[in-house]
Amino acid sequence: MSSMTIGPISKQAADPSERSALLFWMIFTGLSIFAVVLLWRFGLIHLMLSSDRTYISAVIAVLYVLTCGHCFLRTRAIAREGAAARRCRAVLSAAGGSKALDASGTALPRGLVRDHIESLVTKAAAQDYRPVDQTLLLRTLADRLRGSNGFGAFVSDTLMKLGLLGTIIGFIIMLAPIAGLDAADKVAMRSSMGLMSDGMAIAMYTTLAGLVGSILIRIQYYMLDAATQQVFSDAVVLTETYVTPVLERKGAGTPS
C-alpha cells in the first residue's frame, strides 16, 4: 500500500493504491501459476507425484492451494480497509469535515477504521473531551486488522515439517532393505536397489515440495502483513491529524 501523505488526496490519486495489495498478490500468483504450468509441461510435477508413494507431496500441494485462497481473501479484505481509510481521510480533511464526527463517525465509510473512530469519539465524550489516549483502542484495531494473518505462518511451518517427515520416511524406506541384503543374491540386490531408489525419491521430492511451498507461503503473507501495517499506519495518522485535535478542541470549548 502506498504511504499516506498529509493533506487532501484526490479520488483519482487514491484509486490506483486502493488495489495495490491485491494487485501484488495477483502478480505473484500469476508468476507461480506460470511456473507450475512449465513444470507440468516438462513432466516434472507428474514425476514427483508418481514417485512419492506416501502422497505427502500431494498433501503439501493441496494445503498450498487452500492457503493461497485464504491469503487472497485476507488481501482483498485489507485492500478494502485501506480504501475505506482513504475515503475517511478524504471526508475528514474536506472543509467542514469535522462535522462528520458529530454523528459519532457514522457518516464515514464503513470499515474497521470507522469503527475505531466511533470508539474514539465515544471514549472522548465519556471523559468530557479531555485529552484522549487511544493506545488501547489502537491495539484493538491492530488485532482486528491482522485477523487470521497468523494462519500463513502456521501453514508455512506445517509444510516445512511435512517435507521433513517425508524425508525421514524416505530414508527409512531406503535403509530398510540393507539389514537383510545378500550380496550373492542378484535378484534380491536389484529389488533392494529399487527400494532404495524409491526411498531416496520420496525423501528428495517431499523435502523439495515442503521447502518450496513454505517459501512461497511466507512471501505471500509477508506482502499481506506489509499491507496490513500500512493500513494501520494510515489509521494512526488519520486519527492523530483529523480526529483527536477536533475532540480536544471540543473539550477546550472552542468551536471546531
C-alpha angles and dihedrals in degrees: 000000000000117000119261119248129204112252138044117323120204120229091240091057093048099049099077094049093049090075101031096106092050091043092055090050091050092049092049092046091047091054090048092051090049090053091049091051090052092049090048091047091056092045096244096124092049089049091052094048094045093047095049105079091175092063089221090129090054091050090050091051093050092048090049093053092047091049091050088056091051091048090051092053092048092046091050090049092051091047089054092048090051091051091048091050091053091049089051089052091049090053096046095043093052122094108285090008091139088073087073087071092059089075090052090258096300090126090064124091115277118263145097091286091057090049088053092050091049090052090047092052091047092050092048092051092048091056096043094257095293115156106304123227106204097179096113092043090051090052089053091048091050092051092048092048093050090050109156096346088122088070088080094060090047093052093044090055091045093053090050092051092046088054091051090048089054089050092055093046090048093052091047090053091045096050099038096085094052094077094062097032115139113195091201094058106079093184091053089046092055091047091049092048089051091052091047090051091050091049092050091049091052092049095049100041096046091047091049093048092048094048096046093045092048093050094048092049091049091053093050095049092044088060089046092051091048091052091047092051090050092053090050092050090050090051092051093050091045096052096040092048105038109014113039095045090054092048092048091050088055089055091051090052095241121134116262 
